[in-house]
Amino acid sequence: MEKEVFLNAEKRTEMTRGEINELRLRGELPAVLYGRGQETIPLIINEKEFRKTMHTELGENIVITLKVKGENKKTHSVIVKDWQIDSIKGNLLHIDFCQISLKKEIVVDVLVETVGEAPGVKEKGGVLEHILRELEVKCLPVRIPHSITVDISHLQIGENILVKDIVVPEGLKILNDLEQIVVNIVASTVLEEKTEEAIAGETAEPEVISKGKKEEEGDGGEKEGGKE
């Protein structure tokens, strides 16, 4: 397990939109802490401290030891489950923390990274298609990897790597369909045909789907504490 990472927080009372905006101007963020079977706790955290906490090898999946002011020696093991970002300015608006048990497995999405250079690309002019950029895995919080690497140095045109081909460390279980394609190598002409078909199929404006919260302030509803 990596060195323990701490983040300070303090409880907050119900606040108006104006008070929340003033909070952000001071460099602080509204947040909530929730977990299965526990009451949602509204919090305030320092934005700079939070950003520093997230800049580790584990990135978004880091396990944080949250210290809430006034709770003496009590701490909370948490992961970041969601965040709200200003769609125009790009700055953070709100953070959701989910309390976890270090002794119980959880489900998280882990980045897929390719290593090596495929002969089908380098020598034959093919194109690498990275189909699955994240894998859903189940493991103990202390075993969450920063990424899962896939070696493509043997791939020729027409070849691929499926989920079932990936070897992961002990204690890590991939939950995706084993027959899903993670990466494959296609001829450039095939990719051009796919692109032309996609353009021809565009008969209307695409629907924009936003992941995360809407830009509305509040303490957020209580959620189930992670996927277990």
Helices and strands as residue ranges (DSSP letters): E 5-11, H 17-25, E 28-35, E 38-46, H 47-54, G 59-61, E 64-68, E 76-85, E 92-99, E 106-115, H 119-122, E 127-130, E 134-139, G 141-143, E 147-151, E 160-162, G 163-165, E 173-174, E 181-186, H 188-200
